[in-house]
């Protein structure tokens, strides 16, 4: 194993080392071993969706007995299919589609995926590979909705800052494949769901909108959320939500008999791996939580307060230390500022932008925030880094962080500072990763 960068001499490189360690801990091949069942008497079909689906499919192809038939289809985000390992025979088809807003490719893939469930028997096995991003990639609008409707609703849910659980409550009830409906289509086959968590609490019913697990949310809740956020839906769909005809399969439904769900990787496991790496470098390591939610900028204020206290030798954290957290923050997109380009950036960049302001130039504090899938929002960066002189460098360049924050333009600010974190797609996804280094 290569030696880690010295946190005192190379703090930015050390933080990147912690991020890379967290990502490595969540790789599918590392985590799938030991979770697979014996081959069934009948067929083995593989179905899946998510940002990690391509890597999960490759891992399954490598681990499944070479002489036992294996077939199926998974859908992942554009450019998120990893290179096929040399000599690995393809048995599972991997197709790509759009995320976070669905497209026709995702709809076509979902139709093909659902078609593979026809004619299954109780001697067949369906292995479902589910990871974050599957909500957008599995696209089958409910009756009365068009793809254009789903795209608009998705955009509006993203822009309003709704938490992932609320977003998925709506998505489940406006879909013909999510919210347990894929499992219902597989009945009476055995179903094993292997999942990588990207959600606070690791609830499989929330990951990718739970296509293979029972759904406890209701049509009434979905309708209330649509009304709360002012999102319009066709009158026929509203009526179907009101009368419950779009209800999802619930716990106890016979379609879930004998189903198993096994968690392959979680945000906490990745945070713990990063904490171990920090301790190996002689630092104290503290994990706040893997379930932190809320507006990115507000979450940044709390993290900044903790780091400033630690830097002053106050509070519960003893320096030198690393403060770690995960979860899924949100960004409430503000109206476009007249005369400026539309803002660019995701929730990790927004967190870092809030941190630059809230740290107030605090000495001896560095930070990195990034999405573990390698893509922050829809840009080409995973996130950004903050240094003790970030605010000073902004002033020297004539950049006003508050103005960038007003237009949700974190990408351009950190691009100008040279502090974007660019990893490319990582082929896994355990959501937000945040690390603050206090020396």
C-alpha positions as CSV (number, residue, x, y, z in Angstrom):
1,X,0.0,0.0,0.0
2,X,1.3,3.4,-1.0
3,X,2.2,5.7,2.0
4,X,-0.4,8.4,2.7
5,X,0.4,12.1,2.2
6,X,1.6,13.8,5.3
7,X,-1.4,15.8,6.6
8,X,0.8,18.5,8.0
9,X,2.9,19.0,4.9
10,X,0.3,18.3,2.2
11,X,-3.2,18.8,3.7
12,X,-5.0,19.0,0.4
13,X,-3.5,15.8,-0.9
14,X,-4.3,14.1,2.5
15,X,-7.9,15.1,2.3
16,X,-8.1,13.7,-1.3
17,X,-6.5,10.5,0.1
18,X,-9.3,10.2,2.6
19,X,-11.9,10.7,-0.1
20,X,-10.3,8.0,-2.3
21,X,-10.2,5.7,0.7
22,X,-13.9,6.2,1.3
23,X,-14.7,5.5,-2.3
24,X,-12.5,2.4,-2.4
25,X,-14.3,0.9,0.6
26,X,-17.6,1.1,-1.4
27,X,-16.5,-0.7,-4.5
28,X,-18.9,-3.5,-5.6
29,X,-16.3,-6.3,-6.1
30,X,-14.9,-5.8,-2.6
31,X,-18.3,-6.1,-1.0
32,X,-20.2,-8.7,-3.1
33,X,-18.1,-11.7,-2.1
34,X,-20.0,-13.8,0.4
35,X,-23.5,-12.3,-0.4
36,X,-24.4,-14.5,-3.3
37,X,-26.7,-17.5,-3.0
38,X,-26.2,-20.9,-4.6
39,X,-27.4,-21.2,-8.2
40,X,-31.1,-22.1,-8.4
41,X,-32.6,-25.1,-10.2
42,X,-34.0,-22.7,-12.9
43,X,-32.8,-19.6,-14.6
44,X,-30.8,-16.8,-13.0
45,X,-31.8,-13.3,-14.2
46,X,-30.0,-10.2,-13.3
47,X,-31.9,-6.8,-13.2
48,X,-30.5,-3.6,-11.9
49,X,-30.3,0.2,-12.0
50,X,-28.1,2.9,-10.5
51,X,-24.8,4.7,-10.8
52,X,-23.0,1.6,-9.5
53,X,-25.0,-0.9,-11.6
54,X,-22.3,-1.4,-14.2
55,X,-19.6,-2.2,-11.7
56,X,-22.0,-4.4,-9.7
57,X,-22.8,-6.3,-12.9
58,X,-19.1,-6.8,-13.6
59,X,-18.5,-8.0,-10.0
60,X,-21.3,-10.5,-10.3
61,X,-20.0,-11.8,-13.6
62,X,-16.6,-12.4,-12.0
63,X,-18.0,-14.1,-8.9
64,X,-20.8,-16.2,-10.4
65,X,-19.7,-19.8,-11.4
66,X,-18.5,-19.7,-15.0
67,X,-20.4,-22.9,-15.9
68,X,-23.7,-21.7,-14.6
69,X,-25.9,-19.7,-17.0
70,X,-26.4,-16.0,-16.1
71,X,-28.3,-13.4,-18.1
72,X,-29.8,-10.0,-17.6
73,X,-29.8,-6.2,-18.0
74,X,-28.8,-3.3,-15.9
75,X,-29.0,0.5,-16.6
76,X,-26.5,3.0,-15.3
77,X,-25.8,6.7,-15.8
78,X,-24.1,7.9,-19.0
79,X,-20.4,7.4,-18.8
80,X,-20.6,5.4,-15.6
81,X,-20.0,1.9,-17.1
82,X,-16.5,0.9,-16.0
83,X,-14.0,-0.7,-18.4
84,X,-14.6,-4.4,-18.6
85,X,-11.8,-6.3,-16.9
86,X,-9.6,-8.2,-19.4
87,X,-10.8,-11.7,-20.0
88,X,-14.2,-11.2,-18.3
89,X,-16.9,-12.7,-20.4
90,X,-20.0,-10.5,-20.7
91,X,-23.2,-12.2,-19.5
92,X,-25.1,-9.1,-18.3
93,X,-26.0,-6.3,-20.7
94,X,-25.2,-2.8,-19.4
95,X,-27.0,0.1,-21.0
96,X,-26.8,3.8,-20.1
97,X,-29.4,6.6,-19.6
98,X,-29.8,10.0,-18.1
99,X,-29.5,11.1,-14.5
100,X,-30.8,13.1,-12.6
101,X,-33.6,13.8,-15.1
102,X,-34.9,10.7,-17.0
103,X,-34.8,10.3,-20.7
104,X,-36.1,8.1,-23.5
105,X,-33.1,5.7,-23.2
106,X,-34.0,5.1,-19.6
107,X,-37.6,4.5,-20.5
108,X,-36.6,2.0,-23.2
109,X,-34.2,0.2,-20.9
110,X,-36.9,0.0,-18.2
111,X,-39.4,-1.6,-20.7
112,X,-36.8,-4.2,-21.7
113,X,-35.9,-4.9,-18.1
114,X,-39.5,-5.4,-17.1
115,X,-40.0,-7.7,-20.1
116,X,-37.3,-10.1,-18.7
117,X,-39.6,-10.9,-15.8
118,X,-42.2,-12.5,-17.9
119,X,-42.7,-16.3,-17.5
120,X,-40.6,-16.6,-14.4
121,X,-41.3,-19.6,-12.1
122,X,-40.6,-20.4,-8.4
123,X,-37.5,-22.3,-9.4
124,X,-35.9,-19.1,-11.0
125,X,-33.7,-16.6,-9.2
126,X,-33.7,-12.8,-9.9
127,X,-30.7,-10.9,-8.6
128,X,-31.5,-7.2,-8.4
129,X,-28.5,-4.9,-8.3
130,X,-29.7,-1.6,-6.9
131,X,-27.8,1.6,-6.2
132,X,-28.4,5.3,-5.9
133,X,-29.6,7.0,-9.1
134,X,-31.9,4.2,-10.0
135,X,-35.0,6.4,-9.5
136,X,-34.1,8.4,-12.6
137,X,-32.7,5.5,-14.6
138,X,-35.8,3.3,-14.1
139,X,-38.3,5.3,-16.0
140,X,-41.8,4.0,-16.6
141,X,-44.4,6.8,-16.1
142,X,-47.7,5.9,-14.5
143,X,-50.8,5.8,-16.7
144,X,-51.7,9.3,-17.6
145,X,-48.2,10.7,-17.5
146,X,-45.8,11.2,-20.3
147,X,-42.0,11.2,-20.3
148,X,-42.1,15.0,-20.6
149,X,-44.3,15.1,-17.5
150,X,-41.8,13.0,-15.5
151,X,-38.9,15.1,-16.7
152,X,-40.6,18.3,-15.6
153,X,-41.7,16.8,-12.2
154,X,-38.1,15.6,-11.6
155,X,-36.6,18.9,-12.4
156,X,-39.1,20.7,-10.1
157,X,-38.4,18.3,-7.2
158,X,-34.7,18.8,-7.6
159,X,-35.0,22.6,-7.7
160,X,-37.3,22.9,-4.7
161,X,-34.8,21.2,-2.3
162,X,-37.0,18.3,-1.3
163,X,-35.2,15.7,0.8
164,X,-34.6,12.4,-1.0
165,X,-37.3,10.5,1.0
166,X,-39.9,13.0,-0.1
167,X,-38.7,13.0,-3.7
168,X,-38.9,9.2,-3.8
169,X,-42.4,9.1,-2.2
170,X,-43.6,11.0,-5.2
171,X,-41.5,9.0,-7.7
172,X,-42.8,5.7,-6.5
173,X,-46.5,6.6,-6.9
174,X,-45.9,8.1,-10.4
175,X,-44.2,5.0,-11.7
176,X,-45.0,1.5,-13.0
177,X,-41.8,-0.1,-11.9
178,X,-40.6,1.6,-8.6
179,X,-42.0,1.2,-5.1
180,X,-42.0,-2.6,-5.1
181,X,-43.6,-3.0,-8.5
182,X,-40.5,-4.6,-10.0
183,X,-40.6,-7.3,-7.3
184,X,-44.3,-7.8,-8.0
185,X,-43.4,-8.4,-11.7
186,X,-40.8,-11.0,-10.7
187,X,-43.3,-13.1,-8.6
188,X,-43.2,-16.1,-8.1
189,X,-39.4,-16.2,-8.6
190,X,-37.0,-15.9,-5.7
191,X,-35.6,-12.4,-5.5
192,X,-32.3,-11.3,-3.9
193,X,-31.7,-7.6,-3.9
194,X,-28.1,-6.5,-3.5
195,X,-27.9,-2.8,-2.8
196,X,-25.4,0.0,-2.2
197,X,-26.9,2.7,0.1
198,X,-26.8,6.3,-0.9
199,X,-29.5,7.5,1.6
200,X,-29.6,8.6,5.2
201,X,-30.6,5.6,7.3
202,X,-29.8,3.0,4.6
203,X,-33.5,2.2,4.1
204,X,-33.8,0.0,1.0
205,X,-37.2,1.4,0.4
206,X,-35.6,4.8,-0.3
207,X,-32.6,3.6,-2.3
208,X,-33.6,4.1,-6.0
209,X,-37.2,4.4,-4.9
210,X,-37.2,0.8,-3.7
211,X,-38.2,-1.1,-6.8
212,X,-38.0,-4.5,-5.1
213,X,-39.1,-3.8,-1.6
214,X,-42.5,-3.0,0.1
215,X,-43.5,0.6,0.2
216,X,-45.0,2.1,3.4
217,X,-45.7,5.5,1.8
218,X,-49.1,6.3,0.4
219,X,-50.8,8.0,-2.5
220,X,-52.1,10.6,-0.1
221,X,-48.6,11.5,1.1
222,X,-47.4,11.8,-2.5
223,X,-50.2,14.1,-3.4
224,X,-49.6,16.2,-0.3
225,X,-46.0,16.6,-1.3
226,X,-46.8,17.6,-4.8
227,X,-49.2,20.2,-3.4
228,X,-46.7,21.5,-0.8
229,X,-44.1,22.1,-3.5
230,X,-46.6,23.5,-6.0
231,X,-45.9,20.8,-8.6
232,X,-48.6,20.4,-11.2
233,X,-49.8,17.0,-12.4
234,X,-52.5,16.0,-15.0
235,X,-56.0,15.9,-13.6
236,X,-56.4,12.2,-14.3
237,X,-53.2,11.4,-12.4
238,X,-54.4,13.6,-9.5
239,X,-57.7,11.7,-9.4
240,X,-55.8,8.4,-9.4
241,X,-53.7,9.5,-6.4
242,X,-56.9,10.6,-4.7
243,X,-58.7,7.3,-5.2
244,X,-55.7,5.2,-4.4
245,X,-55.5,3.4,-7.8
246,X,-51.8,4.3,-8.0
247,X,-51.0,2.7,-4.7
248,X,-47.8,0.6,-4.3
249,X,-47.4,-2.9,-2.9
250,X,-47.2,-2.8,0.9
251,X,-45.5,-4.8,3.6
252,X,-47.1,-8.2,4.0
253,X,-48.0,-8.5,0.3
254,X,-47.6,-12.1,-1.0
255,X,-45.4,-10.8,-3.9
256,X,-42.5,-10.3,-1.4
257,X,-42.6,-13.9,0.1
258,X,-39.1,-15.3,0.3
259,X,-37.4,-12.1,-0.9
260,X,-34.1,-11.1,0.6
261,X,-32.3,-7.8,0.8
262,X,-28.5,-7.6,1.5
263,X,-26.7,-4.3,2.0
264,X,-23.4,-4.4,0.1
265,X,-21.9,-1.0,1.1
266,X,-23.1,1.9,3.2
267,X,-22.0,5.5,3.9
268,X,-21.0,4.7,7.4
269,X,-18.6,2.0,6.2
270,X,-16.8,4.5,4.0
271,X,-16.7,7.1,6.7
272,X,-15.2,4.5,9.1
273,X,-12.5,3.6,6.5
274,X,-11.6,7.3,6.2
275,X,-11.5,7.7,9.9
276,X,-9.1,4.7,10.2
277,X,-6.9,6.3,7.5
278,X,-6.8,9.5,9.5
279,X,-5.9,7.7,12.7
280,X,-3.1,5.8,10.8
281,X,-1.7,9.3,10.0
282,X,-1.6,10.2,13.7
283,X,-4.8,12.3,13.7
284,X,-7.9,12.2,15.9
285,X,-10.9,11.3,13.8
286,X,-14.5,12.1,14.6
287,X,-17.6,11.0,12.6
288,X,-20.5,13.3,13.2
289,X,-23.1,11.2,11.3
290,X,-23.8,9.5,8.0
291,X,-27.4,10.9,8.0
292,X,-26.9,14.6,7.8
293,X,-29.6,16.3,5.7
294,X,-30.6,19.9,5.2
295,X,-29.7,22.9,3.0
296,X,-26.0,22.6,2.1
297,X,-25.2,26.1,3.1
298,X,-26.8,25.7,6.5
299,X,-25.0,22.4,7.1
300,X,-21.8,24.2,6.2
301,X,-22.3,26.8,9.0
302,X,-22.6,24.0,11.6
303,X,-19.4,22.3,10.3
304,X,-17.6,25.6,10.2
305,X,-18.5,26.3,13.8
306,X,-17.2,23.0,15.0
307,X,-14.0,23.4,13.1
308,X,-13.4,26.9,14.3
309,X,-13.9,25.7,17.9
310,X,-11.5,22.9,17.4
311,X,-8.9,25.2,15.9
312,X,-9.1,27.4,19.0
313,X,-8.7,24.4,21.3
314,X,-12.4,24.5,22.4
315,X,-15.3,22.2,22.0
316,X,-15.4,18.4,21.9
317,X,-12.9,17.8,19.2
318,X,-9.2,17.7,20.0
319,X,-6.8,18.8,17.2
320,X,-5.0,17.7,15.2
321,X,-8.1,16.0,13.9
322,X,-10.4,15.2,11.0
323,X,-14.2,15.8,11.3
324,X,-16.1,13.5,9.0
325,X,-19.8,13.4,7.9
326,X,-22.0,12.0,5.3
327,X,-25.7,12.0,4.3
328,X,-27.5,13.9,1.6
329,X,-27.9,17.7,1.7
330,X,-30.1,19.7,-0.6
331,X,-29.8,22.9,-2.6
332,X,-32.7,25.2,-3.0
333,X,-32.1,26.7,-6.4
334,X,-32.6,30.5,-6.3
335,X,-34.0,32.5,-9.2
336,X,-31.4,33.4,-11.8
337,X,-29.7,36.7,-11.2
338,X,-30.3,39.1,-14.1
339,X,-27.2,39.7,-16.1
340,X,-25.3,36.7,-14.9
341,X,-24.8,33.2,-16.4
342,X,-26.9,30.5,-14.9
343,X,-25.2,29.0,-11.8
344,X,-23.2,25.8,-12.0
345,X,-22.5,23.3,-9.2
346,X,-24.0,20.7,-6.9
347,X,-24.6,20.2,-3.2
348,X,-20.9,19.4,-2.4
349,X,-19.7,22.6,-4.1
350,X,-22.5,24.5,-2.4
351,X,-21.4,23.2,1.0
352,X,-17.8,24.3,0.3
353,X,-19.0,27.7,-0.8
354,X,-20.9,28.1,2.5
355,X,-17.9,26.9,4.3
356,X,-15.6,29.6,2.8
357,X,-18.0,32.3,4.1
358,X,-18.6,30.7,7.5
359,X,-15.0,29.8,8.3
360,X,-14.2,33.6,8.0
361,X,-10.6,32.8,7.0
362,X,-9.9,30.6,10.0
363,X,-6.3,29.5,10.0
364,X,-5.3,25.8,10.1
365,X,-8.6,24.4,8.7
366,X,-8.8,22.6,5.4
367,X,-11.9,20.9,4.0
368,X,-13.1,18.6,1.2
369,X,-16.6,17.8,0.2
370,X,-17.5,15.5,-2.7
371,X,-20.1,13.1,-4.0
372,X,-18.8,9.6,-3.8
373,X,-20.1,8.8,-7.3
374,X,-17.6,11.3,-8.7
375,X,-20.2,13.8,-10.0
376,X,-21.5,16.7,-8.1
377,X,-24.9,17.5,-9.6
378,X,-24.5,17.5,-13.3
379,X,-21.0,18.9,-13.6
380,X,-17.7,17.2,-14.3
381,X,-16.3,17.5,-10.7
382,X,-16.9,15.4,-7.7
383,X,-16.8,18.4,-5.4
384,X,-14.3,21.0,-4.1
385,X,-11.7,21.8,-1.5
386,X,-11.5,24.7,1.0
387,X,-8.2,26.1,2.4
388,X,-7.3,28.5,5.1
389,X,-6.6,31.2,2.5
390,X,-9.7,30.5,0.3
391,X,-11.4,33.8,1.4
392,X,-8.2,35.8,0.9
393,X,-7.6,34.4,-2.6
394,X,-11.2,35.3,-3.5
395,X,-10.5,38.9,-2.4
396,X,-7.3,38.9,-4.5
397,X,-9.1,37.7,-7.6
398,X,-12.0,40.1,-7.0
399,X,-14.5,37.3,-6.4
400,X,-17.3,37.7,-3.9
401,X,-18.4,34.3,-2.4
402,X,-21.7,35.7,-1.3
403,X,-22.6,36.8,-4.9
404,X,-21.7,33.3,-6.2
405,X,-23.8,31.8,-3.4
406,X,-26.8,34.0,-4.5
407,X,-26.8,32.4,-7.9
408,X,-25.8,28.8,-6.8
409,X,-22.6,29.1,-8.8
410,X,-20.1,27.2,-6.7
411,X,-18.5,25.5,-9.7
412,X,-17.2,28.7,-11.2
413,X,-15.8,30.0,-7.9
414,X,-13.8,26.9,-7.1
415,X,-12.8,26.6,-10.8
416,X,-11.3,30.1,-10.5
417,X,-9.5,29.1,-7.3
418,X,-8.2,25.9,-8.8
419,X,-9.9,23.9,-6.0
420,X,-12.3,21.6,-7.9
421,X,-12.1,18.0,-7.0
422,X,-12.2,15.9,-10.2
423,X,-12.2,12.2,-10.0
424,X,-14.4,11.1,-12.9
425,X,-17.1,8.5,-12.3
426,X,-16.1,6.2,-9.4
427,X,-18.6,3.3,-10.3
428,X,-20.1,3.3,-6.8
429,X,-22.3,5.7,-4.8
430,X,-22.5,6.1,-1.0
431,X,-23.5,9.7,-1.2
432,X,-22.0,12.8,0.3
433,X,-18.5,12.7,1.8
434,X,-17.2,15.6,3.9
435,X,-13.9,15.9,5.7
436,X,-12.6,18.9,7.7
437,X,-8.9,18.8,8.7
438,X,-8.0,20.9,11.8
439,X,-4.2,21.2,12.5
